[in-house]
């Protein structure tokens, strides 16, 4: 399901960018979370917006399982 992250939550296992409060995420049934929709790359203090499909959207184009739990 799509959600907005309410607090910082480590890093996305797909793109390795931090999952930060306010990011749009997908929460899978196994409760793993990944960026969804538009992704914001953070570089130093500046924010640079990069518009493309979110990490999990791209992952699901070629995979049907959680990146961290492929046997589930």
mmCIF file of the N, C-alpha and C atoms, coordinates in Angstrom:
data_MODEL
# 
_entry.id   MODEL 
# 
loop_
_atom_site.group_PDB 
_atom_site.id 
_atom_site.type_symbol 
_atom_site.label_atom_id 
_atom_site.label_alt_id 
_atom_site.label_comp_id 
_atom_site.label_asym_id 
_atom_site.label_entity_id 
_atom_site.label_seq_id 
_atom_site.pdbx_PDB_ins_code 
_atom_site.Cartn_x 
_atom_site.Cartn_y 
_atom_site.Cartn_z 
_atom_site.occupancy 
_atom_site.B_iso_or_equiv 
_atom_site.pdbx_formal_charge 
_atom_site.auth_seq_id 
_atom_site.auth_comp_id 
_atom_site.auth_asym_id 
_atom_site.auth_atom_id 
_atom_site.pdbx_PDB_model_num 
ATOM 1   N N  . UNK A 1 1  ? 0.840  -1.187  0.000   1.00 0.00 ? 1  UNK A N  1 
ATOM 2   C CA . UNK A 1 1  ? 0.000  0.000   0.000   1.00 0.00 ? 1  UNK A CA 1 
ATOM 3   C C  . UNK A 1 1  ? 0.880  1.243   0.000   1.00 0.00 ? 1  UNK A C  1 
ATOM 4   N N  . UNK A 1 2  ? 0.357  2.332   -0.556  1.00 0.00 ? 2  UNK A N  1 
ATOM 5   C CA . UNK A 1 2  ? 1.098  3.590   -0.622  1.00 0.00 ? 2  UNK A CA 1 
ATOM 6   C C  . UNK A 1 2  ? 0.838  4.390   0.643   1.00 0.00 ? 2  UNK A C  1 
ATOM 7   N N  . UNK A 1 3  ? 1.873  5.041   1.132   1.00 0.00 ? 3  UNK A N  1 
ATOM 8   C CA . UNK A 1 3  ? 1.785  5.757   2.391   1.00 0.00 ? 3  UNK A CA 1 
ATOM 9   C C  . UNK A 1 3  ? 2.823  6.867   2.384   1.00 0.00 ? 3  UNK A C  1 
ATOM 10  N N  . UNK A 1 4  ? 2.726  7.776   3.349   1.00 0.00 ? 4  UNK A N  1 
ATOM 11  C CA . UNK A 1 4  ? 3.744  8.804   3.552   1.00 0.00 ? 4  UNK A CA 1 
ATOM 12  C C  . UNK A 1 4  ? 4.442  8.476   4.861   1.00 0.00 ? 4  UNK A C  1 
ATOM 13  N N  . UNK A 1 5  ? 5.753  8.444   4.830   1.00 0.00 ? 5  UNK A N  1 
ATOM 14  C CA . UNK A 1 5  ? 6.541  8.046   5.993   1.00 0.00 ? 5  UNK A CA 1 
ATOM 15  C C  . UNK A 1 5  ? 6.418  9.098   7.100   1.00 0.00 ? 5  UNK A C  1 
ATOM 16  N N  . UNK A 1 6  ? 6.079  8.650   8.308   1.00 0.00 ? 6  UNK A N  1 
ATOM 17  C CA . UNK A 1 6  ? 5.872  9.580   9.419   1.00 0.00 ? 6  UNK A CA 1 
ATOM 18  C C  . UNK A 1 6  ? 7.153  9.879   10.194  1.00 0.00 ? 6  UNK A C  1 
ATOM 19  N N  . UNK A 1 7  ? 8.189  9.056   10.011  1.00 0.00 ? 7  UNK A N  1 
ATOM 20  C CA . UNK A 1 7  ? 9.486  9.321   10.654  1.00 0.00 ? 7  UNK A CA 1 
ATOM 21  C C  . UNK A 1 7  ? 10.580 8.647   9.845   1.00 0.00 ? 7  UNK A C  1 
ATOM 22  N N  . UNK A 1 8  ? 11.814 9.091   10.020  1.00 0.00 ? 8  UNK A N  1 
ATOM 23  C CA . UNK A 1 8  ? 12.946 8.503   9.318   1.00 0.00 ? 8  UNK A CA 1 
ATOM 24  C C  . UNK A 1 8  ? 13.006 7.007   9.595   1.00 0.00 ? 8  UNK A C  1 
ATOM 25  N N  . UNK A 1 9  ? 13.419 6.217   8.568   1.00 0.00 ? 9  UNK A N  1 
ATOM 26  C CA . UNK A 1 9  ? 13.377 4.759   8.725   1.00 0.00 ? 9  UNK A CA 1 
ATOM 27  C C  . UNK A 1 9  ? 14.538 4.054   8.050   1.00 0.00 ? 9  UNK A C  1 
ATOM 28  N N  . UNK A 1 10 ? 15.751 4.528   8.222   1.00 0.00 ? 10 UNK A N  1 
ATOM 29  C CA . UNK A 1 10 ? 16.908 3.845   7.644   1.00 0.00 ? 10 UNK A CA 1 
ATOM 30  C C  . UNK A 1 10 ? 17.037 4.103   6.163   1.00 0.00 ? 10 UNK A C  1 
ATOM 31  N N  . UNK A 1 11 ? 17.516 3.094   5.417   1.00 0.00 ? 11 UNK A N  1 
ATOM 32  C CA . UNK A 1 11 ? 17.711 3.310   3.986   1.00 0.00 ? 11 UNK A CA 1 
ATOM 33  C C  . UNK A 1 11 ? 16.889 2.337   3.158   1.00 0.00 ? 11 UNK A C  1 
ATOM 34  N N  . UNK A 1 12 ? 16.570 2.756   1.958   1.00 0.00 ? 12 UNK A N  1 
ATOM 35  C CA . UNK A 1 12 ? 15.855 1.922   1.002   1.00 0.00 ? 12 UNK A CA 1 
ATOM 36  C C  . UNK A 1 12 ? 16.837 0.868   0.486   1.00 0.00 ? 12 UNK A C  1 
ATOM 37  N N  . UNK A 1 13 ? 16.454 -0.393  0.566   1.00 0.00 ? 13 UNK A N  1 
ATOM 38  C CA . UNK A 1 13 ? 17.353 -1.482  0.152   1.00 0.00 ? 13 UNK A CA 1 
ATOM 39  C C  . UNK A 1 13 ? 17.549 -1.531  -1.358  1.00 0.00 ? 13 UNK A C  1 
ATOM 40  N N  . UNK A 1 14 ? 16.747 -0.804  -2.114  1.00 0.00 ? 14 UNK A N  1 
ATOM 41  C CA . UNK A 1 14 ? 16.883 -0.813  -3.567  1.00 0.00 ? 14 UNK A CA 1 
ATOM 42  C C  . UNK A 1 14 ? 17.837 0.277   -4.030  1.00 0.00 ? 14 UNK A C  1 
ATOM 43  N N  . UNK A 1 15 ? 17.580 1.543   -3.641  1.00 0.00 ? 15 UNK A N  1 
ATOM 44  C CA . UNK A 1 15 ? 18.419 2.652   -4.130  1.00 0.00 ? 15 UNK A CA 1 
ATOM 45  C C  . UNK A 1 15 ? 19.488 3.063   -3.123  1.00 0.00 ? 15 UNK A C  1 
ATOM 46  N N  . UNK A 1 16 ? 19.397 2.584   -1.885  1.00 0.00 ? 16 UNK A N  1 
ATOM 47  C CA . UNK A 1 16 ? 20.324 2.872   -0.800  1.00 0.00 ? 16 UNK A CA 1 
ATOM 48  C C  . UNK A 1 16 ? 20.279 4.320   -0.322  1.00 0.00 ? 16 UNK A C  1 
ATOM 49  N N  . UNK A 1 17 ? 19.254 5.088   -0.738  1.00 0.00 ? 17 UNK A N  1 
ATOM 50  C CA . UNK A 1 17 ? 19.032 6.439   -0.220  1.00 0.00 ? 17 UNK A CA 1 
ATOM 51  C C  . UNK A 1 17 ? 18.250 6.327   1.078   1.00 0.00 ? 17 UNK A C  1 
ATOM 52  N N  . UNK A 1 18 ? 18.399 7.312   1.960   1.00 0.00 ? 18 UNK A N  1 
ATOM 53  C CA . UNK A 1 18 ? 17.671 7.309   3.221   1.00 0.00 ? 18 UNK A CA 1 
ATOM 54  C C  . UNK A 1 18 ? 16.168 7.424   2.988   1.00 0.00 ? 18 UNK A C  1 
ATOM 55  N N  . UNK A 1 19 ? 15.415 6.698   3.786   1.00 0.00 ? 19 UNK A N  1 
ATOM 56  C CA . UNK A 1 19 ? 13.957 6.834   3.842   1.00 0.00 ? 19 UNK A CA 1 
ATOM 57  C C  . UNK A 1 19 ? 13.686 7.881   4.910   1.00 0.00 ? 19 UNK A C  1 
ATOM 58  N N  . UNK A 1 20 ? 13.197 9.046   4.492   1.00 0.00 ? 20 UNK A N  1 
ATOM 59  C CA . UNK A 1 20 ? 13.040 10.149  5.426   1.00 0.00 ? 20 UNK A CA 1 
ATOM 60  C C  . UNK A 1 20 ? 11.583 10.562  5.574   1.00 0.00 ? 20 UNK A C  1 
ATOM 61  N N  . UNK A 1 21 ? 11.289 11.159  6.722   1.00 0.00 ? 21 UNK A N  1 
ATOM 62  C CA . UNK A 1 21 ? 9.944  11.627  7.016   1.00 0.00 ? 21 UNK A CA 1 
ATOM 63  C C  . UNK A 1 21 ? 9.404  12.429  5.834   1.00 0.00 ? 21 UNK A C  1 
ATOM 64  N N  . UNK A 1 22 ? 8.173  12.112  5.427   1.00 0.00 ? 22 UNK A N  1 
ATOM 65  C CA . UNK A 1 22 ? 7.539  12.809  4.316   1.00 0.00 ? 22 UNK A CA 1 
ATOM 66  C C  . UNK A 1 22 ? 7.694  12.121  2.977   1.00 0.00 ? 22 UNK A C  1 
ATOM 67  N N  . UNK A 1 23 ? 8.616  11.141  2.862   1.00 0.00 ? 23 UNK A N  1 
ATOM 68  C CA . UNK A 1 23 ? 8.785  10.396  1.613   1.00 0.00 ? 23 UNK A CA 1 
ATOM 69  C C  . UNK A 1 23 ? 7.541  9.554   1.343   1.00 0.00 ? 23 UNK A C  1 
ATOM 70  N N  . UNK A 1 24 ? 7.180  9.430   0.068   1.00 0.00 ? 24 UNK A N  1 
ATOM 71  C CA . UNK A 1 24 ? 6.109  8.523   -0.324  1.00 0.00 ? 24 UNK A CA 1 
ATOM 72  C C  . UNK A 1 24 ? 6.705  7.128   -0.405  1.00 0.00 ? 24 UNK A C  1 
ATOM 73  N N  . UNK A 1 25 ? 6.073  6.185   0.260   1.00 0.00 ? 25 UNK A N  1 
ATOM 74  C CA . UNK A 1 25 ? 6.611  4.827   0.333   1.00 0.00 ? 25 UNK A CA 1 
ATOM 75  C C  . UNK A 1 25 ? 5.545  3.802   -0.038  1.00 0.00 ? 25 UNK A C  1 
ATOM 76  N N  . UNK A 1 26 ? 6.003  2.609   -0.336  1.00 0.00 ? 26 UNK A N  1 
ATOM 77  C CA . UNK A 1 26 ? 5.134  1.445   -0.471  1.00 0.00 ? 26 UNK A CA 1 
ATOM 78  C C  . UNK A 1 26 ? 5.473  0.516   0.688   1.00 0.00 ? 26 UNK A C  1 
ATOM 79  N N  . UNK A 1 27 ? 4.439  0.076   1.395   1.00 0.00 ? 27 UNK A N  1 
ATOM 80  C CA . UNK A 1 27 ? 4.620  -0.874  2.506   1.00 0.00 ? 27 UNK A CA 1 
ATOM 81  C C  . UNK A 1 27 ? 4.094  -2.218  2.018   1.00 0.00 ? 27 UNK A C  1 
ATOM 82  N N  . UNK A 1 28 ? 4.987  -3.200  1.910   1.00 0.00 ? 28 UNK A N  1 
ATOM 83  C CA . UNK A 1 28 ? 4.611  -4.523  1.415   1.00 0.00 ? 28 UNK A CA 1 
ATOM 84  C C  . UNK A 1 28 ? 3.976  -5.352  2.533   1.00 0.00 ? 28 UNK A C  1 
ATOM 85  N N  . UNK A 1 29 ? 3.312  -6.456  2.190   1.00 0.00 ? 29 UNK A N  1 
ATOM 86  C CA . UNK A 1 29 ? 2.692  -7.302  3.216   1.00 0.00 ? 29 UNK A CA 1 
ATOM 87  C C  . UNK A 1 29 ? 3.684  -7.794  4.282   1.00 0.00 ? 29 UNK A C  1 
ATOM 88  N N  . UNK A 1 30 ? 4.960  -7.942  3.908   1.00 0.00 ? 30 UNK A N  1 
ATOM 89  C CA . UNK A 1 30 ? 5.984  -8.375  4.876   1.00 0.00 ? 30 UNK A CA 1 
ATOM 90  C C  . UNK A 1 30 ? 6.433  -7.216  5.776   1.00 0.00 ? 30 UNK A C  1 
ATOM 91  N N  . UNK A 1 31 ? 5.858  -6.006  5.559   1.00 0.00 ? 31 UNK A N  1 
ATOM 92  C CA . UNK A 1 31 ? 6.121  -4.774  6.289   1.00 0.00 ? 31 UNK A CA 1 
ATOM 93  C C  . UNK A 1 31 ? 7.409  -4.066  5.877   1.00 0.00 ? 31 UNK A C  1 
ATOM 94  N N  . UNK A 1 32 ? 8.112  -4.566  4.871   1.00 0.00 ? 32 UNK A N  1 
ATOM 95  C CA . UNK A 1 32 ? 9.262  -3.844  4.318   1.00 0.00 ? 32 UNK A CA 1 
ATOM 96  C C  . UNK A 1 32 ? 8.750  -2.592  3.611   1.00 0.00 ? 32 UNK A C  1 
ATOM 97  N N  . UNK A 1 33 ? 9.548  -1.523  3.629   1.00 0.00 ? 33 UNK A N  1 
ATOM 98  C CA . UNK A 1 33 ? 9.152  -0.285  2.972   1.00 0.00 ? 33 UNK A CA 1 
ATOM 99  C C  . UNK A 1 33 ? 10.214 0.174   1.979   1.00 0.00 ? 33 UNK A C  1 
ATOM 100 N N  . UNK A 1 34 ? 9.751  0.780   0.886   1.00 0.00 ? 34 UNK A N  1 
ATOM 101 C CA . UNK A 1 34 ? 10.618 1.261   -0.192  1.00 0.00 ? 34 UNK A CA 1 
ATOM 102 C C  . UNK A 1 34 ? 10.032 2.544   -0.750  1.00 0.00 ? 34 UNK A C  1 
ATOM 103 N N  . UNK A 1 35 ? 10.878 3.333   -1.411  1.00 0.00 ? 35 UNK A N  1 
ATOM 104 C CA . UNK A 1 35 ? 10.377 4.538   -2.086  1.00 0.00 ? 35 UNK A CA 1 
ATOM 105 C C  . UNK A 1 35 ? 9.343  4.158   -3.127  1.00 0.00 ? 35 UNK A C  1 
ATOM 106 N N  . UNK A 1 36 ? 8.322  4.978   -3.255  1.00 0.00 ? 36 UNK A N  1 
ATOM 107 C CA . UNK A 1 36 ? 7.297  4.785   -4.279  1.00 0.00 ? 36 UNK A CA 1 
ATOM 108 C C  . UNK A 1 36 ? 7.002  6.135   -4.906  1.00 0.00 ? 36 UNK A C  1 
ATOM 109 N N  . UNK A 1 37 ? 6.675  6.112   -6.177  1.00 0.00 ? 37 UNK A N  1 
ATOM 110 C CA . UNK A 1 37 ? 6.369  7.362   -6.865  1.00 0.00 ? 37 UNK A CA 1 
ATOM 111 C C  . UNK A 1 37 ? 7.620  8.189   -7.045  1.00 0.00 ? 37 UNK A C  1 
ATOM 112 N N  . UNK A 1 38 ? 7.483  9.495   -6.899  1.00 0.00 ? 38 UNK A N  1 
ATOM 113 C CA . UNK A 1 38 ? 8.615  10.392  -7.120  1.00 0.00 ? 38 UNK A CA 1 
ATOM 114 C C  . UNK A 1 38 ? 9.651  10.237  -6.014  1.00 0.00 ? 38 UNK A C  1 
ATOM 115 N N  . UNK A 1 39 ? 10.909 10.179  -6.399  1.00 0.00 ? 39 UNK A N  1 
ATOM 116 C CA . UNK A 1 39 ? 12.004 10.003  -5.456  1.00 0.00 ? 39 UNK A CA 1 
ATOM 117 C C  . UNK A 1 39 ? 12.783 11.305  -5.368  1.00 0.00 ? 39 UNK A C  1 
ATOM 118 N N  . UNK A 1 40 ? 13.187 11.696  -4.165  1.00 0.00 ? 40 UNK A N  1 
ATOM 119 C CA . UNK A 1 40 ? 13.985 12.890  -3.964  1.00 0.00 ? 40 UNK A CA 1 
ATOM 120 C C  . UNK A 1 40 ? 15.373 12.467  -3.507  1.00 0.00 ? 40 UNK A C  1 
ATOM 121 N N  . UNK A 1 41 ? 16.373 12.728  -4.335  1.00 0.00 ? 41 UNK A N  1 
ATOM 122 C CA . UNK A 1 41 ? 17.734 12.418  -3.941  1.00 0.00 ? 41 UNK A CA 1 
ATOM 123 C C  . UNK A 1 41 ? 18.281 13.576  -3.123  1.00 0.00 ? 41 UNK A C  1 
ATOM 124 N N  . UNK A 1 42 ? 18.899 13.292  -2.012  1.00 0.00 ? 42 UNK A N  1 
ATOM 125 C CA . UNK A 1 42 ? 19.448 14.318  -1.131  1.00 0.00 ? 42 UNK A CA 1 
ATOM 126 C C  . UNK A 1 42 ? 20.952 14.371  -1.298  1.00 0.00 ? 42 UNK A C  1 
ATOM 127 N N  . UNK A 1 43 ? 21.442 15.547  -1.642  1.00 0.00 ? 43 UNK A N  1 
ATOM 128 C CA . UNK A 1 43 ? 22.881 15.705  -1.831  1.00 0.00 ? 43 UNK A CA 1 
ATOM 129 C C  . UNK A 1 43 ? 23.338 16.893  -0.996  1.00 0.00 ? 43 UNK A C  1 
ATOM 130 N N  . UNK A 1 44 ? 24.198 16.649  -0.031  1.00 0.00 ? 44 UNK A N  1 
ATOM 131 C CA . UNK A 1 44 ? 24.648 17.672  0.916   1.00 0.00 ? 44 UNK A CA 1 
ATOM 132 C C  . UNK A 1 44 ? 23.433 18.325  1.565   1.00 0.00 ? 44 UNK A C  1 
ATOM 133 N N  . UNK A 1 45 ? 23.331 19.648  1.536   1.00 0.00 ? 45 UNK A N  1 
ATOM 134 C CA . UNK A 1 45 ? 22.220 20.345  2.165   1.00 0.00 ? 45 UNK A CA 1 
ATOM 135 C C  . UNK A 1 45 ? 21.125 20.645  1.142   1.00 0.00 ? 45 UNK A C  1 
ATOM 136 N N  . UNK A 1 46 ? 21.455 20.618  -0.124  1.00 0.00 ? 46 UNK A N  1 
ATOM 137 C CA . UNK A 1 46 ? 20.502 20.950  -1.179  1.00 0.00 ? 46 UNK A CA 1 
ATOM 138 C C  . UNK A 1 46 ? 19.631 19.748  -1.509  1.00 0.00 ? 46 UNK A C  1 
ATOM 139 N N  . UNK A 1 47 ? 18.408 20.020  -1.971  1.00 0.00 ? 47 UNK A N  1 
ATOM 140 C CA . UNK A 1 47 ? 17.510 18.975  -2.448  1.00 0.00 ? 47 UNK A CA 1 
ATOM 141 C C  . UNK A 1 47 ? 17.411 19.109  -3.954  1.00 0.00 ? 47 UNK A C  1 
ATOM 142 N N  . UNK A 1 48 ? 17.631 18.017  -4.630  1.00 0.00 ? 48 UNK A N  1 
ATOM 143 C CA . UNK A 1 48 ? 17.469 18.012  -6.077  1.00 0.00 ? 48 UNK A CA 1 
ATOM 144 C C  . UNK A 1 48 ? 16.379 17.003  -6.409  1.00 0.00 ? 48 UNK A C  1 
ATOM 145 N N  . UNK A 1 49 ? 15.310 17.475  -7.005  1.00 0.00 ? 49 UNK A N  1 
ATOM 146 C CA . UNK A 1 49 ? 14.185 16.604  -7.324  1.00 0.00 ? 49 UNK A CA 1 
ATOM 147 C C  . UNK A 1 49 ? 14.472 15.850  -8.611  1.00 0.00 ? 49 UNK A C  1 
ATOM 148 N N  . UNK A 1 50 ? 14.298 14.541  -8.570  1.00 0.00 ? 50 UNK A N  1 
ATOM 149 C CA . UNK A 1 50 ? 14.475 13.706  -9.746  1.00 0.00 ? 50 UNK A CA 1 
ATOM 150 C C  . UNK A 1 50 ? 13.161 12.973  -9.976  1.00 0.00 ? 50 UNK A C  1 
ATOM 151 N N  . UNK A 1 51 ? 12.508 13.237  -11.091 1.00 0.00 ? 51 UNK A N  1 
ATOM 152 C CA . UNK A 1 51 ? 11.195 12.649  -11.345 1.00 0.00 ? 51 UNK A CA 1 
ATOM 153 C C  . UNK A 1 51 ? 11.322 11.369  -12.159 1.00 0.00 ? 51 UNK A C  1 
ATOM 154 N N  . UNK A 1 52 ? 11.005 10.250  -11.552 1.00 0.00 ? 52 UNK A N  1 
ATOM 155 C CA . UNK A 1 52 ? 10.916 8.958   -12.227 1.00 0.00 ? 52 UNK A CA 1 
ATOM 156 C C  . UNK A 1 52 ? 10.166 8.013   -11.319 1.00 0.00 ? 52 UNK A C  1 
ATOM 157 N N  . UNK A 1 53 ? 9.874  6.840   -11.811 1.00 0.00 ? 53 UNK A N  1 
ATOM 158 C CA . UNK A 1 53 ? 9.138  5.892   -10.979 1.00 0.00 ? 53 UNK A CA 1 
ATOM 159 C C  . UNK A 1 53 ? 9.945  5.560   -9.735  1.00 0.00 ? 53 UNK A C  1 
ATOM 160 N N  . UNK A 1 54 ? 9.248  5.280   -8.646  1.00 0.00 ? 54 UNK A N  1 
ATOM 161 C CA . UNK A 1 54 ? 9.911  4.941   -7.401  1.00 0.00 ? 54 UNK A CA 1 
ATOM 162 C C  . UNK A 1 54 ? 10.607 3.595   -7.472  1.00 0.00 ? 54 UNK A C  1 
ATOM 163 N N  . UNK A 1 55 ? 11.453 3.362   -6.513  1.00 0.00 ? 55 UNK A N  1 
ATOM 164 C CA . UNK A 1 55 ? 12.272 2.149   -6.472  1.00 0.00 ? 55 UNK A CA 1 
ATOM 165 C C  . UNK A 1 55 ? 11.444 0.873   -6.608  1.00 0.00 ? 55 UNK A C  1 
ATOM 166 N N  . UNK A 1 56 ? 10.384 0.768   -5.791  1.00 0.00 ? 56 UNK A N  1 
ATOM 167 C CA . UNK A 1 56 ? 9.615  -0.475  -5.786  1.00 0.00 ? 56 UNK A CA 1 
ATOM 168 C C  . UNK A 1 56 ? 8.825  -0.635  -7.077  1.00 0.00 ? 56 UNK A C  1 
ATOM 169 N N  . UNK A 1 57 ? 8.417  0.481   -7.694  1.00 0.00 ? 57 UNK A N  1 
ATOM 170 C CA . UNK A 1 57 ? 7.700  0.399   -8.968  1.00 0.00 ? 57 UNK A CA 1 
ATOM 171 C C  . UNK A 1 57 ? 8.600  -0.230  -10.031 1.00 0.00 ? 57 UNK A C  1 
ATOM 172 N N  . UNK A 1 58 ? 9.841  0.250   -10.109 1.00 0.00 ? 58 UNK A N  1 
ATOM 173 C CA . UNK A 1 58 ? 10.791 -0.297  -11.078 1.00 0.00 ? 58 UNK A CA 1 
ATOM 174 C C  . UNK A 1 58 ? 11.119 -1.758  -10.760 1.00 0.00 ? 58 UNK A C  1 
ATOM 175 N N  . UNK A 1 59 ? 11.267 -2.078  -9.476  1.00 0.00 ? 59 UNK A N  1 
ATOM 176 C CA . UNK A 1 59 ? 11.569 -3.448  -9.057  1.00 0.00 ? 59 UNK A CA 1 
ATOM 177 C C  . UNK A 1 59 ? 10.467 -4.405  -9.520  1.00 0.00 ? 59 UNK A C  1 
ATOM 178 N N  . UNK A 1 60 ? 9.201  -4.009  -9.309  1.00 0.00 ? 60 UNK A N  1 
ATOM 179 C CA . UNK A 1 60 ? 8.085  -4.884  -9.653  1.00 0.00 ? 60 UNK A CA 1 
ATOM 180 C C  . UNK A 1 60 ? 7.857  -5.015  -11.159 1.00 0.00 ? 60 UNK A C  1 
ATOM 181 N N  . UNK A 1 61 ? 8.521  -4.185  -11.964 1.00 0.00 ? 61 UNK A N  1 
ATOM 182 C CA . UNK A 1 61 ? 8.428  -4.366  -13.415 1.00 0.00 ? 61 UNK A CA 1 
ATOM 183 C C  . UNK A 1 61 ? 9.083  -5.675  -13.844 1.00 0.00 ? 61 UNK A C  1 
ATOM 184 N N  . UNK A 1 62 ? 10.069 -6.158  -13.071 1.00 0.00 ? 62 UNK A N  1 
ATOM 185 C CA . UNK A 1 62 ? 10.785 -7.386  -13.440 1.00 0.00 ? 62 UNK A CA 1 
ATOM 186 C C  . UNK A 1 62 ? 10.776 -8.458  -12.343 1.00 0.00 ? 62 UNK A C  1 
ATOM 187 N N  . UNK A 1 63 ? 10.264 -8.145  -11.157 1.00 0.00 ? 63 UNK A N  1 
ATOM 188 C CA . UNK A 1 63 ? 10.242 -9.091  -10.042 1.00 0.00 ? 63 UNK A CA 1 
ATOM 189 C C  . UNK A 1 63 ? 8.849  -9.129  -9.421  1.00 0.00 ? 63 UNK A C  1 
ATOM 190 N N  . UNK A 1 64 ? 8.520  -10.231 -8.768  1.00 0.00 ? 64 UNK A N  1 
ATOM 191 C CA . UNK A 1 64 ? 7.204  -10.354 -8.132  1.00 0.00 ? 64 UNK A CA 1 
ATOM 192 C C  . UNK A 1 64 ? 7.307  -10.601 -6.632  1.00 0.00 ? 64 UNK A C  1 
ATOM 193 N N  . UNK A 1 65 ? 8.451  -10.341 -6.044  1.00 0.00 ? 65 UNK A N  1 
ATOM 194 C CA . UNK A 1 65 ? 8.620  -10.597 -4.617  1.00 0.00 ? 65 UNK A CA 1 
ATOM 195 C C  . UNK A 1 65 ? 9.345  -9.425  -3.963  1.00 0.00 ? 65 UNK A C  1 
ATOM 196 N N  . UNK A 1 66 ? 9.326  -9.405  -2.650  1.00 0.00 ? 66 UNK A N  1 
ATOM 197 C CA . UNK A 1 66 ? 10.052 -8.394  -1.885  1.00 0.00 ? 66 UNK A CA 1 
ATOM 198 C C  . UNK A 1 66 ? 11.554 -8.553  -2.148  1.00 0.00 ? 66 UNK A C  1 
ATOM 199 N N  . UNK A 1 67 ? 12.282 -7.454  -2.352  1.00 0.00 ? 67 UNK A N  1 
ATOM 200 C CA . UNK A 1 67 ? 13.730 -7.540  -2.563  1.00 0.00 ? 67 UNK A CA 1 
ATOM 201 C C  . UNK A 1 67 ? 14.481 -8.183  -1.400  1.00 0.00 ? 67 UNK A C  1 
ATOM 202 N N  . UNK A 1 68 ? 13.941 -8.026  -0.195  1.00 0.00 ? 68 UNK A N  1 
ATOM 203 C CA . UNK A 1 68 ? 14.614 -8.558  0.995   1.00 0.00 ? 68 UNK A CA 1 
ATOM 204 C C  . UNK A 1 68 ? 14.087 -9.919  1.427   1.00 0.00 ? 68 UNK A C  1 
ATOM 205 N N  . UNK A 1 69 ? 12.949 -10.337 0.868   1.00 0.00 ? 69 UNK A N  1 
ATOM 206 C CA . UNK A 1 69 ? 12.339 -11.621 1.214   1.00 0.00 ? 69 UNK A CA 1 
ATOM 207 C C  . UNK A 1 69 ? 11.877 -12.330 -0.055  1.00 0.00 ? 69 UNK A C  1 
ATOM 208 N N  . UNK A 1 70 ? 12.787 -12.716 -0.941  1.00 0.00 ? 70 UNK A N  1 
ATOM 209 C CA . UNK A 1 70 ? 12.398 -13.281 -2.229  1.00 0.00 ? 70 UNK A CA 1 
ATOM 210 C C  . UNK A 1 70 ? 11.643 -14.607 -2.137  1.00 0.00 ? 70 UNK A C  1 
ATOM 211 N N  . UNK A 1 71 ? 11.779 -15.332 -1.055  1.00 0.00 ? 71 UNK A N  1 
ATOM 212 C CA . UNK A 1 71 ? 11.089 -16.627 -0.941  1.00 0.00 ? 71 UNK A CA 1 
ATOM 213 C C  . UNK A 1 71 ? 9.675  -16.498 -0.396  1.00 0.00 ? 71 UNK A C  1 
ATOM 214 N N  . UNK A 1 72 ? 9.304  -15.299 0.095   1.00 0.00 ? 72 UNK A N  1 
ATOM 215 C CA . UNK A 1 72 ? 7.948  -15.089 0.642   1.00 0.00 ? 72 UNK A CA 1 
ATOM 216 C C  . UNK A 1 72 ? 6.932  -14.954 -0.450  1.00 0.00 ? 72 UNK A C  1 
# 
